């Protein structure tokens, strides 16, 4: 019985260490990546980039390609119909 308890505790310890060094470290890596991507400086950079792209698009004669315009038009008609807006 004593051998069984010792072997069981060793196996449990190895399983615990294996879990700690694999799963927990992966979770910590993803957590740090998420916090860096959601930091206020990255959000501010993204906001500036989006506004710059909008300014570039406003200078063009056509913003969308014909296929994109048809797809978005059809989508917006469906959304307006569901919201009971008049077209």
C-alpha positions, 0 to 999 in steps of 0.5 A: 500500500505504501508503494502505491501511495508513493507511485501515485503521488509521483505520478500526480506530481508529474501530471501537475508539473506537466499541466503547469508548464504546458497549459498554464504557460499557453494561457499566460502567453495568450493573455499577454498578447491580448493585453498588448493588442488591447492597450490604449496606444494600440487602439489609438494607432488603429484609430488613426490608421482607420481615419487615414484610410477613410480620408484616402477613400473620400478622395477617390471617385468610387470607393467600392467596386461594382461587386462590393457595392451590389453585395453591400446594397443587398445586405443593407436592404435586408437590414433595413427590411428587418428594422422596418425602415422604408426603402 
